[in-house]
Amino acid sequence: MFVVISCMLTGIAVGYLIRRWKIRFIHGFILTFIWLLLFLLGLEVGANDIVIKQFGKLGFDAFILATGGTLGSVVAAWVLWLTVRNKSISK
């Protein structure tokens, strides 16, 4: 967990230091890696026989909670992105 937090803080520090540079490709780069990570997560879950066999026991409520949490995160990230983008455009 400390490795993940350290990587994130390092990224924040580097981003702060190079914030004046216009890195136009970074949005597409990040989006591509997010889709790749989601695909690999689905691949890992689909290949796990224990998870697949127990999928029916997870129940409808667990599916709704997972879907709602995911959709909520996506919507919040999209709103944050639009807010940040609009603030940077207006400057």
PyRosetta script that sets phi, psi and omega in degrees:
from pyrosetta import init, pose_from_sequence

init()
pose = pose_from_sequence("MFVVISCMLTGIAVGYLIRRWKIRFIHGFILTFIWLLLFLLGLEVGANDIVIKQFGKLGFDAFILATGGTLGSVVAAWVLWLTVRNKSISK")
pose.set_psi(1, -37.1)
pose.set_omega(1, 178.7)
pose.set_phi(2, -66.0)
pose.set_psi(2, -31.2)
pose.set_omega(2, 178.4)
pose.set_phi(3, -65.9)
pose.set_psi(3, -42.9)
pose.set_omega(3, -179.8)
pose.set_phi(4, -64.0)
pose.set_psi(4, -46.5)
pose.set_omega(4, 179.7)
pose.set_phi(5, -64.9)
pose.set_psi(5, -39.6)
pose.set_omega(5, 178.2)
pose.set_phi(6, -63.0)
pose.set_psi(6, -42.5)
pose.set_omega(6, 177.4)
pose.set_phi(7, -62.3)
pose.set_psi(7, -42.0)
pose.set_omega(7, -179.9)
pose.set_phi(8, -65.6)
pose.set_psi(8, -45.0)
pose.set_omega(8, 178.8)
pose.set_phi(9, -65.2)
pose.set_psi(9, -36.0)
pose.set_omega(9, 176.1)
pose.set_phi(10, -64.4)
pose.set_psi(10, -42.7)
pose.set_omega(10, 177.3)
pose.set_phi(11, -62.0)
pose.set_psi(11, -40.2)
pose.set_omega(11, 177.6)
pose.set_phi(12, -63.4)
pose.set_psi(12, -44.2)
pose.set_omega(12, -179.9)
pose.set_phi(13, -63.2)
pose.set_psi(13, -44.8)
pose.set_omega(13, 179.6)
pose.set_phi(14, -65.4)
pose.set_psi(14, -42.4)
pose.set_omega(14, 177.5)
pose.set_phi(15, -60.6)
pose.set_psi(15, -38.8)
pose.set_omega(15, 177.9)
pose.set_phi(16, -65.0)
pose.set_psi(16, -40.7)
pose.set_omega(16, -178.1)
pose.set_phi(17, -69.7)
pose.set_psi(17, -33.4)
pose.set_omega(17, -177.0)
pose.set_phi(18, -107.5)
pose.set_psi(18, 22.4)
pose.set_omega(18, -174.4)
pose.set_phi(19, -64.0)
pose.set_psi(19, -20.7)
pose.set_omega(19, -179.4)
pose.set_phi(20, -81.3)
pose.set_psi(20, -16.8)
pose.set_omega(20, 178.9)
pose.set_phi(21, -77.6)
pose.set_psi(21, 144.6)
pose.set_omega(21, 176.3)
pose.set_phi(22, -95.9)
pose.set_psi(22, 102.1)
pose.set_omega(22, 179.4)
pose.set_phi(23, -103.7)
pose.set_psi(23, 94.9)
pose.set_omega(23, -171.7)
pose.set_phi(24, -77.6)
pose.set_psi(24, -26.7)
pose.set_omega(24, -175.1)
pose.set_phi(25, -83.9)
pose.set_psi(25, -8.9)
pose.set_omega(25, -170.6)
pose.set_phi(26, -64.8)
pose.set_psi(26, -35.8)
pose.set_omega(26, -179.5)
pose.set_phi(27, -62.6)
pose.set_psi(27, -47.6)
pose.set_omega(27, 178.4)
pose.set_phi(28, -63.8)
pose.set_psi(28, -36.8)
pose.set_omega(28, 178.4)
pose.set_phi(29, -62.9)
pose.set_psi(29, -47.6)
pose.set_omega(29, 179.9)
pose.set_phi(30, -65.0)
pose.set_psi(30, -45.0)
pose.set_omega(30, -179.6)
pose.set_phi(31, -60.8)
pose.set_psi(31, -41.4)
pose.set_omega(31, 177.9)
pose.set_phi(32, -61.9)
pose.set_psi(32, -44.1)
pose.set_omega(32, 179.8)
pose.set_phi(33, -69.1)
pose.set_psi(33, -33.2)
pose.set_omega(33, 176.3)
pose.set_phi(34, -64.6)
pose.set_psi(34, -44.9)
pose.set_omega(34, 178.0)
pose.set_phi(35, -63.3)
pose.set_psi(35, -38.9)
pose.set_omega(35, 178.4)
pose.set_phi(36, -64.4)
pose.set_psi(36, -43.3)
pose.set_omega(36, 178.4)
pose.set_phi(37, -64.2)
pose.set_psi(37, -40.6)
pose.set_omega(37, 177.4)
pose.set_phi(38, -64.1)
pose.set_psi(38, -40.8)
pose.set_omega(38, 177.5)
pose.set_phi(39, -62.9)
pose.set_psi(39, -45.3)
pose.set_omega(39, -179.9)
pose.set_phi(40, -65.5)
pose.set_psi(40, -35.5)
pose.set_omega(40, 175.7)
pose.set_phi(41, -63.6)
pose.set_psi(41, -45.4)
pose.set_omega(41, 177.1)
pose.set_phi(42, -62.9)
pose.set_psi(42, -38.4)
pose.set_omega(42, 177.3)
pose.set_phi(43, -62.5)
pose.set_psi(43, -43.0)
pose.set_omega(43, 179.2)
pose.set_phi(44, -65.6)
pose.set_psi(44, -43.1)
pose.set_omega(44, 179.2)
pose.set_phi(45, -66.5)
pose.set_psi(45, -43.8)
pose.set_omega(45, -179.9)
pose.set_phi(46, -65.1)
pose.set_psi(46, -27.8)
pose.set_omega(46, -179.6)
pose.set_phi(47, -85.5)
pose.set_psi(47, -10.4)
pose.set_omega(47, -178.2)
pose.set_phi(48, -88.0)
pose.set_psi(48, 108.7)
pose.set_omega(48, -177.5)
pose.set_phi(49, -62.6)
pose.set_psi(49, -35.9)
pose.set_omega(49, -178.9)
pose.set_phi(50, -63.7)
pose.set_psi(50, -44.9)
pose.set_omega(50, -179.7)
pose.set_phi(51, -65.3)
pose.set_psi(51, -44.0)
pose.set_omega(51, -178.6)
pose.set_phi(52, -64.1)
pose.set_psi(52, -41.2)
pose.set_omega(52, 179.7)
pose.set_phi(53, -67.4)
pose.set_psi(53, -32.2)
pose.set_omega(53, -178.3)
pose.set_phi(54, -92.2)
pose.set_psi(54, 1.2)
pose.set_omega(54, -175.3)
pose.set_phi(55, -58.8)
pose.set_psi(55, -39.2)
pose.set_omega(55, 178.7)
pose.set_phi(56, -65.4)
pose.set_psi(56, -29.8)
pose.set_omega(56, -179.7)
pose.set_phi(57, -79.6)
pose.set_psi(57, -15.0)
pose.set_omega(57, -179.7)
pose.set_phi(58, -64.5)
pose.set_psi(58, -31.9)
pose.set_omega(58, 174.3)
pose.set_phi(59, 85.4)
pose.set_psi(59, 162.4)
pose.set_omega(59, -178.6)
pose.set_phi(60, -66.9)
pose.set_psi(60, -36.7)
pose.set_omega(60, -179.4)
pose.set_phi(61, -62.7)
pose.set_psi(61, -41.9)
pose.set_omega(61, 178.6)
pose.set_phi(62, -64.3)
pose.set_psi(62, -38.9)
pose.set_omega(62, 177.8)
pose.set_phi(63, -63.8)
pose.set_psi(63, -43.2)
pose.set_omega(63, 179.3)
pose.set_phi(64, -64.4)
pose.set_psi(64, -43.4)
pose.set_omega(64, 179.0)
pose.set_phi(65, -63.1)
pose.set_psi(65, -44.1)
pose.set_omega(65, 179.6)
pose.set_phi(66, -65.3)
pose.set_psi(66, -43.4)
pose.set_omega(66, 179.4)
pose.set_phi(67, -65.6)
pose.set_psi(67, -44.4)
pose.set_omega(67, 179.2)
pose.set_phi(68, -63.3)
pose.set_psi(68, -41.8)
pose.set_omega(68, 177.8)
pose.set_phi(69, -64.0)
pose.set_psi(69, -41.8)
pose.set_omega(69, 179.3)
pose.set_phi(70, -66.8)
pose.set_psi(70, -47.9)
pose.set_omega(70, 179.5)
pose.set_phi(71, -63.4)
pose.set_psi(71, -39.0)
pose.set_omega(71, 177.2)
pose.set_phi(72, -62.4)
pose.set_psi(72, -41.0)
pose.set_omega(72, 177.9)
pose.set_phi(73, -65.8)
pose.set_psi(73, -41.8)
pose.set_omega(73, 179.8)
pose.set_phi(74, -64.1)
pose.set_psi(74, -44.7)
pose.set_omega(74, -179.7)
pose.set_phi(75, -65.2)
pose.set_psi(75, -43.1)
pose.set_omega(75, 179.1)
pose.set_phi(76, -63.9)
pose.set_psi(76, -40.6)
pose.set_omega(76, 178.2)
pose.set_phi(77, -65.5)
pose.set_psi(77, -39.6)
pose.set_omega(77, -179.9)
pose.set_phi(78, -66.2)
pose.set_psi(78, -43.0)
pose.set_omega(78, 178.4)
pose.set_phi(79, -63.9)
pose.set_psi(79, -43.0)
pose.set_omega(79, 177.3)
pose.set_phi(80, -61.5)
pose.set_psi(80, -43.4)
pose.set_omega(80, 179.2)
pose.set_phi(81, -61.6)
pose.set_psi(81, -45.8)
pose.set_omega(81, 179.0)
pose.set_phi(82, -63.5)
pose.set_psi(82, -38.9)
pose.set_omega(82, 179.0)
pose.set_phi(83, -64.8)
pose.set_psi(83, -47.2)
pose.set_omega(83, -179.9)
pose.set_phi(84, -65.2)
pose.set_psi(84, -43.1)
pose.set_omega(84, -179.0)
pose.set_phi(85, -64.1)
pose.set_psi(85, -42.3)
pose.set_omega(85, -179.9)
pose.set_phi(86, -67.4)
pose.set_psi(86, -35.9)
pose.set_omega(86, 177.8)
pose.set_phi(87, -68.3)
pose.set_psi(87, -37.8)
pose.set_omega(87, -179.2)
pose.set_phi(88, -74.2)
pose.set_psi(88, -28.0)
pose.set_omega(88, 179.2)
pose.set_phi(89, -74.0)
pose.set_psi(89, -37.6)
pose.set_omega(89, -175.7)
pose.set_phi(90, -73.8)
pose.set_psi(90, -14.1)
pose.set_omega(90, -179.4)
pose.set_phi(91, -76.0)
pose.dump_pdb("model.pdb")
